[in-house]
Amino acid sequence: MKQSDPAAGRHRLRRSLLGWAAGGLALGLLLRAVWPAAAPLVLGLATLPVLAVLLRDILRRLGGGTAGFDLLSALSMSGALALGEPLAGAVVALMFTSGTFLRDFAEGRARREMTALLTRQPRQATRHADGALEVVPLTTLRPGDRLLIRQGEMVPVDGHTLGPAVLDATALTGEAMPLRLPAGDPVFSGAINIGEAFDLLVERPAAESTYAGIIRLVEQAQAERPPMARLADRWALGFLAATVAIGGAAWLASGDPLRALAVLMVATPCPLILAVPVALVGGLSRAAAAGVLVKGGAALEALARVRVMLLDQTGTLTVGQIRLVEAQPLGALSAEEVLRLAASLGQASGHAVAAGLVAAARHRGLALAAPEEVQEATGAGVAGRVEGHAVAVGGAEFIANHVAPGNFPPDGAHLPGTVRSLVAVDGTPAAVLLLADPLRPEASATLAAARAAGIQRVVLLSGNRAEVAEAVGRQVGADAVLAGRSPAEKVAAVLREKPEGPVLMLGDGVKDAPALATADVGVAMGARGAAANAQAADAVVLVDRIDGVVEAIRIARRSRRIALQSGGAGIGLATAGMLAAAAGWLTPVQGALLQEAINVAAIVNALRALRA
């Protein structure tokens, strides 16, 4: 993403001031050896432009919380020039400009994973049109358009493959393994085509695509100032008052104004103002690299404190797609023929069970026919004609209208977590189908890792039937299972858990958005292009896995710890230096050099938040 003109101008000005201060200081030191009379003038000229720009910025931001740091630097340079210590003033000018430059460098490095998401945003797409190809802006794409995705190109919008595809989602999700997708599989924008060119059927406009939503979230995260950083600004103003008090007391006690100047030189709230944001932005960057986009420092700080985790079931702990587990034929028709007829009928239904049957039939290479005379009872079953046969698929009550239920075996014991669906063909029992939404392979390990990371209580919060939810809860080792909960009841459950400690809610879909918004930290499964839950959440999982959430918790806790270390240790060292300067143990120049050493140490320590 190109810098805006004002941002580029500020960067050029800072670089120019750094060069001016460094060059002036170097020339002044040289003149002290060969032409001492000229040295003070050169050192003063090295300081004045930096001081002038600094005073201008102070006037612009006088009511802002960041004025403490600027005022200390301005007082230091002004005092040095007024008391005839131009060398100390030039050192502070260099320290100030280099500290600002170092902060920009550190924050730029810390933001690299998030910035990479922005710079990779595509602007155009190649669309099939009347037997030819045309390059068009993304804003012109509509659902149903057919795009050509060449090797090396980013998928620009969400859609479905019209042929096999091999994708690299590493930069977006942190998933290192290539994704190998068959024809008909969903593809989410932001992945890179590393295989042969393939065609994509557009599912939603570019503005509503997964990657566009991620871009909006990144921009929001980069613009937000975290509470810890805002608190640091307030502390910096208090630190200014303490500095002036210590310097004034030293002056009054000794009668030497240079002691007050030395106190100003060594005083620095930079570890708070510079190092704390660097550590938190570093944590945001690491979380993005792990496949979790945290919406700013406030959310990262909250994530570092969570103790209770609530999880939705469908699409969160499970893959969110009904799959055929077993087909039990009951008559003359084979299991594959019954599946073919049921899936053919299922093409006319939008129910998850019908989608699972269609997917299972296509996976087996079965040729599906077009259904006719379709009648569907929402949530109960579907009936119609396929190749002249009367076919019905559904639960026992629905099938009772098409065949006597006594002709089916009773609903006895079957695999935990499975759903039983019945198939009748021409009024005769044809098969019992067992379907399930399978558990994510990483689910159990993720919850075990969450406990190791400091989560004290895990609750499965599901809208599913108690039988299915409790089976899943037992498999993953949840402390409690709350089944059959409506969106309003999920909100109530989140509120009940808050006395146990800060609550994290992980969910997907519109049904979870109120609970995500109510939790201390709402984390949305955003890999499938969900919108309402992503907007309500504080963080979004970019990859279709949940183990990145635990890594994000670890990263958040480490980043917050490093931020506190950098700020606390830096201010402690600065306070010790101020007392030493007040006692007359440090000259103004030595105080300025100590200030820069503390700044560099605090920022270098804050950059540890970037390391895995």
C-alpha positions in Angstrom: 0.0 0.0 0.0 1.5 3.3 -1.0 2.0 5.9 1.6 -0.2 8.9 1.5 1.4 12.2 0.6 1.3 13.6 4.2 2.8 10.4 5.6 5.5 10.4 3.0 6.2 14.1 3.8 6.5 13.4 7.5 8.9 10.5 6.8 11.1 12.7 4.6 11.1 15.4 7.2 12.2 13.0 9.9 14.9 11.6 7.8 16.2 15.1 6.9 16.2 16.2 10.5 18.1 13.0 11.5 20.7 13.7 8.9 21.0 17.4 9.9 21.4 16.6 13.6 23.9 13.8 13.0 25.9 15.9 10.5 25.9 19.0 12.7 27.0 17.0 15.8 29.8 15.3 13.9 31.0 18.6 12.5 30.7 20.3 15.9 32.8 17.6 17.5 35.4 18.0 14.8 35.6 21.8 15.2 36.0 21.4 19.0 39.4 19.9 18.1 40.5 22.2 15.3 38.5 25.5 15.7 36.9 25.6 19.2 35.4 29.0 18.8 33.2 27.9 15.9 32.0 24.7 17.5 29.3 26.1 19.7 27.7 27.9 16.8 27.6 24.7 14.6 26.3 22.6 17.5 23.6 25.2 18.1 22.6 25.2 14.4 22.4 21.4 14.6 19.8 21.8 17.4 17.7 24.7 16.3 15.8 23.1 13.3 14.9 20.0 15.4 13.7 22.3 18.2 11.7 24.4 15.8 9.9 21.5 14.3 9.3 20.0 17.8 7.8 23.2 19.1 5.5 23.4 16.1 4.3 19.8 16.8 3.8 20.6 20.5 1.5 23.6 19.6 -0.5 21.4 17.2 -0.9 18.6 19.8 -0.9 20.6 23.1 -4.1 19.0 24.2 -3.1 15.5 23.2 -1.8 12.8 25.6 1.6 12.5 23.7 2.8 16.0 24.6 4.7 14.8 27.6 7.5 13.2 25.6 7.8 16.2 23.3 7.8 18.8 26.1 10.7 17.0 27.9 12.8 17.0 24.7 11.9 20.6 24.0 12.8 21.6 27.5 16.1 19.7 27.3 17.2 21.3 24.1 16.0 24.8 25.1 17.7 24.5 28.5 21.0 23.3 26.9 21.1 26.3 24.5 20.1 28.7 27.3 22.8 27.5 29.7 25.6 27.4 27.2 25.7 23.6 26.7 25.3 23.3 22.9 26.9 19.9 22.8 24.3 18.5 25.2 21.6 20.2 23.1 23.0 18.7 19.8 23.1 15.2 21.5 19.5 15.5 22.6 18.5 16.6 19.0 20.2 13.6 17.6 18.7 11.3 20.3 15.2 12.7 19.6 15.4 12.3 15.8 17.0 8.9 16.0 14.5 7.7 18.6 11.6 8.8 16.4 13.3 7.1 13.4 13.9 3.9 15.4 10.3 3.9 16.5 9.1 4.1 12.9 11.4 1.4 11.9 10.4 -0.9 14.8 6.7 -0.3 14.2 7.1 -0.9 10.5 8.9 -4.2 11.2 6.2 -5.1 13.7 3.4 -4.5 11.2 5.0 -6.4 8.4 2.5 -9.4 8.5 -0.5 -7.1 8.6 0.9 -4.7 5.9 1.6 -7.7 3.7 -2.1 -8.4 3.7 -2.8 -4.8 2.4 -0.1 -4.7 -0.2 -1.3 -8.0 -1.8 -4.8 -6.7 -2.4 -5.7 -7.3 -6.1 -7.4 -4.6 -8.2 -8.4 -6.5 -11.4 -9.6 -9.9 -12.6 -9.6 -11.8 -15.9 -13.2 -12.6 -16.8 -14.6 -14.9 -19.5 -17.0 -13.0 -21.8 -18.5 -14.2 -25.1 -15.7 -16.8 -25.7 -12.9 -14.2 -25.0 -11.1 -13.0 -22.0 -11.2 -9.4 -20.6 -9.4 -7.7 -17.8 -11.9 -5.9 -15.6 -11.9 -4.0 -12.3 -13.0 -6.1 -9.3 -15.8 -3.7 -8.6 -17.6 -4.8 -11.8 -17.7 -8.5 -10.8 -21.0 -10.1 -10.0 -22.2 -13.5 -8.8 -22.2 -16.0 -11.7 -19.2 -14.4 -13.5 -16.6 -16.9 -14.6 -13.0 -15.9 -14.0 -9.6 -17.3 -15.1 -7.1 -17.6 -12.3 -3.6 -18.0 -13.7 -0.7 -19.6 -12.0 0.8 -17.1 -9.5 -2.3 -14.9 -9.3 -4.3 -14.2 -6.1 -7.9 -15.4 -6.0 -9.6 -12.0 -6.1 -13.1 -12.9 -4.9 -14.9 -15.8 -3.2 -16.3 -18.5 -5.4 -16.2 -22.2 -6.4 -13.7 -23.9 -8.6 -14.8 -25.2 -12.0 -11.8 -27.5 -12.1 -9.1 -28.8 -9.7 -6.9 -26.2 -8.0 -3.8 -26.0 -5.9 -3.6 -23.0 -3.7 -1.1 -21.4 -1.3 -2.8 -19.7 1.7 0.4 -19.3 3.8 0.6 -15.5 3.8 -3.1 -15.1 4.6 -3.7 -17.9 7.1 -0.4 -19.3 8.3 -1.3 -22.7 6.8 2.0 -24.0 5.3 0.6 -27.0 3.3 -0.8 -26.4 -0.2 -4.6 -26.7 -0.5 -5.6 -29.2 -3.2 -9.2 -28.6 -4.1 -11.4 -30.7 -6.5 -13.9 -29.1 -8.9 -16.9 -27.6 -7.1 -15.1 -26.8 -3.8 -15.4 -23.3 -2.3 -12.4 -21.0 -2.7 -11.9 -17.9 -0.6 -10.2 -14.8 -1.8 -6.7 -14.1 -0.8 -5.1 -17.5 -1.6 -2.5 -17.8 -4.4 -2.8 -20.2 -7.3 0.4 -22.3 -7.3 -0.9 -25.0 -9.7 -2.3 -24.9 -13.2 -4.7 -22.1 -14.2 -8.3 -22.8 -13.3 -11.7 -21.2 -13.7 -13.6 -19.7 -10.8 -17.3 -19.2 -10.5 -17.9 -15.9 -8.6 -20.1 -16.4 -5.5 -20.3 -12.8 -4.1 -19.2 -9.3 -5.1 -15.6 -8.2 -4.4 -16.7 -5.8 -1.6 -18.3 -8.7 0.3 -15.5 -11.2 -0.2 -13.4 -12.7 2.6 -10.3 -10.8 1.6 -12.0 -7.5 1.4 -13.4 -8.0 4.9 -10.0 -8.9 6.1 -8.6 -5.7 4.6 -11.2 -3.6 6.4 -10.3 -5.4 9.7 -6.6 -4.8 9.2 -7.1 -1.1 8.6 -9.3 -0.9 11.7 -6.6 -2.7 13.7 -3.8 -0.4 12.5 -5.8 2.7 13.3 -6.8 1.8 16.9 -4.6 3.0 19.8 -4.6 0.3 22.6 -5.6 1.2 26.2 -2.1 0.4 27.5 -0.6 2.9 25.0 -3.2 5.5 26.0 -2.4 4.9 29.6 1.3 5.3 28.8 0.6 8.7 27.4 -1.1 9.7 30.6 1.9 8.4 32.6 4.2 10.3 30.4 2.5 13.6 31.4 2.9 12.6 35.1 6.5 11.7 34.5 7.0 15.2 33.0 5.8 16.8 36.3 8.0 14.5 38.4 11.0 15.3 36.2 10.5 19.1 36.6 10.1 18.6 40.3 13.3 16.6 40.7 15.2 19.0 38.5 13.9 22.0 40.3 14.8 20.5 43.7 18.3 19.7 42.5 18.8 23.2 41.3 17.5 24.7 44.5 19.6 22.4 46.7 22.9 22.9 44.8 22.4 26.3 43.2 23.7 24.8 40.0 21.2 24.9 37.0 23.3 22.3 35.1 22.0 19.7 37.6 18.4 20.5 36.6 19.5 20.3 32.9 21.2 16.9 33.5 17.9 15.6 35.1 16.0 16.8 32.0 18.5 15.1 29.7 18.2 11.7 31.3 14.5 11.8 31.9 12.6 9.9 29.2 9.1 8.4 29.0 10.1 6.9 25.7 9.9 3.3 26.9 6.2 3.9 27.6 5.4 6.0 24.5 7.6 4.1 22.0 8.3 0.6 23.4 4.7 -0.3 24.6 3.0 0.3 21.2 5.9 -1.6 19.4 5.4 -4.6 21.7 1.6 -4.6 21.1 1.8 -4.1 17.4 4.4 -6.9 17.3 1.9 -9.1 19.0 -0.8 -8.2 16.4 1.7 -9.0 13.6 2.6 -12.4 15.2 -1.1 -13.3 15.6 -1.8 -12.4 12.0 1.1 -14.7 10.9 -0.5 -17.4 13.0 -3.8 -17.0 11.1 -5.7 -14.9 13.6 -6.4 -11.2 12.9 -6.8 -9.3 16.2 -8.6 -6.0 15.8 -6.1 -3.8 17.6 -4.2 -3.5 20.8 -7.3 -3.3 23.0 -8.5 -6.7 21.8 -4.9 -8.1 22.2 -4.7 -6.9 25.8 -8.2 -8.5 26.5 -7.1 -11.7 24.9 -4.0 -11.8 27.2 -6.3 -12.0 30.2 -9.0 -14.5 29.2 -9.6 -17.4 31.6 -12.9 -19.0 30.3 -13.4 -20.2 26.8 -16.9 -20.8 25.3 -17.2 -22.6 22.0 -20.0 -23.0 19.5 -20.3 -26.5 18.0 -21.3 -26.5 14.4 -18.6 -25.0 12.2 -16.4 -24.3 15.2 -15.6 -27.5 16.9 -17.0 -29.4 14.0 -16.2 -28.8 10.3 -19.7 -27.5 9.7 -20.5 -29.8 6.8 -22.8 -32.8 7.1 -21.1 -36.0 5.8 -22.5 -39.5 5.1 -21.1 -41.9 7.7 -22.9 -45.1 6.7 -25.7 -46.2 4.4 -27.7 -49.3 5.4 -29.8 -50.7 2.5 -33.1 -52.3 3.5 -34.4 -53.7 0.2 -33.3 -54.8 -3.3 -31.6 -51.6 -4.2 -27.9 -51.3 -3.4 -26.5 -48.6 -1.0 -25.0 -46.7 -4.0 -28.2 -46.7 -6.0 -30.2 -45.5 -3.0 -27.6 -42.8 -2.4 -27.8 -41.8 -6.1 -31.6 -41.4 -6.0 -31.6 -39.6 -2.6 -28.8 -37.2 -3.7 -30.6 -36.5 -7.0 -33.6 -35.5 -5.0 -31.4 -33.5 -2.6 -30.2 -31.3 -5.4 -33.5 -29.4 -5.1 -33.1 -28.8 -1.3 -31.0 -26.3 0.6 -30.9 -28.4 3.8 -27.5 -29.3 5.2 -28.4 -33.1 5.1 -29.3 -32.8 1.4 -26.0 -31.0 0.7 -24.1 -33.8 2.5 -25.9 -36.5 0.4 -25.1 -34.6 -2.9 -21.4 -34.3 -1.8 -21.2 -37.9 -0.9 -22.7 -39.0 -4.3 -20.4 -36.8 -6.3 -17.4 -38.0 -4.3 -18.3 -41.5 -5.3 -18.7 -40.5 -9.0 -22.4 -41.2 -9.1 -24.4 -39.7 -12.0 -27.2 -37.6 -10.6 -30.5 -37.1 -12.3 -32.8 -34.0 -12.3 -35.6 -34.3 -9.8 -39.2 -33.5 -10.6 -42.4 -32.7 -8.6 -40.3 -31.8 -5.6 -42.1 -31.0 -2.3 -40.1 -30.1 0.8 -41.2 -29.8 4.4 -38.7 -27.4 6.0 -36.4 -29.2 8.4 -38.4 -32.4 8.1 -37.7 -33.9 4.7 -38.1 -33.8 0.9 -40.1 -35.9 -1.6 -40.3 -36.0 -5.4 -39.7 -38.1 -8.5 -36.3 -39.2 -9.9 -36.2 -41.1 -13.2 -39.8 -42.1 -12.6 -39.3 -43.3 -9.0 -41.1 -41.8 -6.1 -38.3 -40.9 -3.6 -38.6 -39.5 -0.1 -35.8 -38.6 2.3 -36.2 -37.3 5.9 -37.1 -38.1 9.5 -39.5 -40.8 10.7 -42.5 -38.4 11.0 -42.0 -37.2 7.4 -41.4 -40.6 6.0 -44.6 -41.9 7.7 -46.6 -40.1 5.0 -44.8 -42.1 2.3 -44.3 -45.5 3.8 -45.4 -47.2 7.0 -42.8 -46.3 9.7 -43.0 -49.8 11.2 -41.3 -51.1 8.0 -38.1 -49.3 9.1 -35.9 -50.7 11.9 -36.4 -48.8 15.2 -34.2 -45.9 16.0 -31.7 -47.9 18.2 -28.1 -47.2 19.2 -25.9 -45.7 16.6 -22.6 -43.8 16.5 -22.5 -40.9 18.9 -23.1 -37.5 17.3 -24.7 -39.0 14.1 -28.1 -38.1 12.6 -30.5 -40.8 11.3 -32.2 -40.1 7.9 -34.6 -42.5 6.2 -35.0 -43.1 2.4 -38.1 -44.6 0.8 -38.3 -45.5 -2.9 -41.7 -46.2 -4.5 -43.4 -46.5 -1.1 -40.9 -49.1 0.1 -38.2 -48.7 2.8 -34.9 -48.4 0.9 -32.2 -47.4 3.4 -31.2 -45.9 6.7 -28.5 -43.2 6.3 -26.3 -42.1 9.2 -24.9 -38.6 8.8 -22.7 -36.5 11.0 -20.9 -33.2 11.2 -17.4 -34.5 12.0 -15.3 -33.1 14.7 -12.3 -31.0 13.6 -9.2 -33.2 13.7 -7.4 -30.5 15.8 -10.3 -29.9 18.2 -9.3 -32.1 21.2 -5.6 -31.1 21.0 -6.6 -27.4 20.8 -8.6 -27.5 24.0 -5.8 -29.4 25.8 -3.4 -26.7 24.6 -5.8 -23.9 25.7 -5.7 -25.3 29.3 -1.9 -25.4 29.2 -2.0 -21.8 28.0 -4.0 -20.7 31.1 -7.6 -21.3 30.2 -9.3 -22.6 33.4 -12.7 -23.5 32.1 -14.0 -24.7 28.7 -17.8 -24.7 27.9 -19.4 -26.1 24.8 -22.3 -23.7 23.9 -24.4 -25.3 21.2 -27.7 -24.9 19.5 -27.8 -28.6 18.6 -29.7 -31.4 20.3 -28.4 -32.5 23.7 -27.5 -36.0 22.5 -25.2 -34.7 19.7 -23.7 -31.8 21.8 -22.9 -34.0 24.8 -21.2 -36.6 22.5 -19.0 -33.8 21.1 -18.4 -32.4 24.6 -17.2 -35.8 25.9 -14.8 -36.2 22.9 -13.1 -32.8 23.4 -13.1 -32.9 27.2 -15.3 -29.8 27.9 -16.0 -28.9 31.5 -19.7 -28.2 30.7 -22.1 -28.7 27.8 -25.0 -26.3 27.2 -27.1 -27.7 24.4 -30.2 -26.4 22.5 -29.3 -22.8 23.2 -30.9 -20.0 21.1 -28.8 -16.8 20.3 -30.4 -15.0 23.3 -29.7 -18.0 25.6 -26.1 -18.0 24.4 -25.7 -14.4 25.4 -27.1 -15.3 28.9 -24.6 -18.1 29.1 -21.7 -15.8 28.3 -22.9 -13.3 31.0 -23.2 -16.2 33.6 -19.6 -17.2 32.9 -18.1 -13.7 33.4 -17.7 -14.0 37.2 -15.3 -16.9 36.6 -12.9 -14.6 34.8 -12.6 -12.8 31.4 -14.5 -14.8 28.8 -13.5 -15.7 25.2 -16.3 -16.8 22.9 -15.4 -18.7 19.7 -18.1 -19.1 17.1 -19.2 -18.9 13.5 -22.3 -17.7 11.7 -24.9 -15.0 12.4 -26.4 -17.0 15.3 -23.2 -16.4 17.3 -22.8 -12.7 16.6 -24.7 -11.5 19.8 -22.6 -13.8 22.0 -19.4 -12.8 20.4 -20.2 -9.1 21.0 -21.1 -9.9 24.7 -17.9 -11.8 25.5 -14.8 -10.0 26.8 -13.1 -11.3 23.6 -15.2 -12.6 20.7 -13.4 -14.7 18.1 -15.1 -15.4 14.8 -14.4 -18.2 12.4 -14.0 -16.0 9.4 -12.4 -18.3 6.8 -15.8 -19.0 5.1 -16.6 -15.3 4.5 -19.0 -14.8 7.4 -19.8 -11.1 7.8 -22.1 -10.4 10.8 -20.0 -12.5 13.3 -16.7 -11.0 12.0 -18.0 -7.5 12.6 -19.2 -8.4 16.1 -16.0 -10.1 17.0 -12.7 -8.7 18.4 -10.6 -11.2 16.4 -11.1 -13.3 13.3 -9.6 -16.7 12.5 -8.5 -16.4 8.9 -7.8 -20.2 8.3 -10.5 -22.8 8.7 -8.8 -24.3 11.8 -9.2 -23.4 15.5 -5.7 -24.2 16.9 -4.5 -20.7 15.9 -6.7 -19.3 18.6 -4.6 -20.8 21.3 -1.4 -19.6 19.6 -3.0 -16.1 19.6 -3.7 -16.3 23.3 0.0 -17.2 23.9 1.2 -14.4 21.7 -1.1 -11.9 23.4 0.1 -12.9 26.9 3.7 -12.7 25.8 3.3 -9.4 24.1 1.6 -7.8 27.1 4.3 -9.1 29.4 7.0 -7.7 27.1 5.2 -4.4 26.9 5.0 -4.1 30.7 8.7 -5.2 31.0 9.8 -2.6 28.5 7.8 0.2 30.0 8.5 -0.6 33.6 12.2 -1.3 33.3 12.7 1.7 31.1 11.0 4.1 33.5 12.8 2.5 36.4 16.2 3.1 34.8 15.3 6.6 33.8 14.2 7.4 37.4 17.5 6.1 38.7 19.4 8.2 36.2 17.4 11.3 37.1 18.3 10.8 40.8 22.0 10.3 39.8 21.9 13.5 37.8 20.2 15.4 40.6 23.1 14.2 42.9 25.6 15.6 40.5 26.9 12.3 39.3 26.0 12.8 35.6 26.7 15.8 33.3 24.1 16.9 30.8 25.9 15.2 27.9 26.2 11.9 29.9 22.5 12.2 30.8 21.5 12.5 27.1 23.7 9.5 26.2 22.1 7.5 29.0 18.7 8.5 27.8 19.3 7.1 24.3 20.8 3.9 25.7 17.6 3.4 27.7 15.4 4.1 24.7 17.3 1.7 22.5 17.2 -1.1 25.1 13.5 -0.6 25.7 12.6 -0.8 22.0 14.9 -3.7 21.3 13.3 -5.6 24.2 9.8 -4.7 22.8 10.8 -6.2 19.4 11.1 -9.6 21.1 7.3 -9.7 20.7 7.9 -10.4 17.0 9.8 -13.6 17.7 8.0 -16.9 17.8 
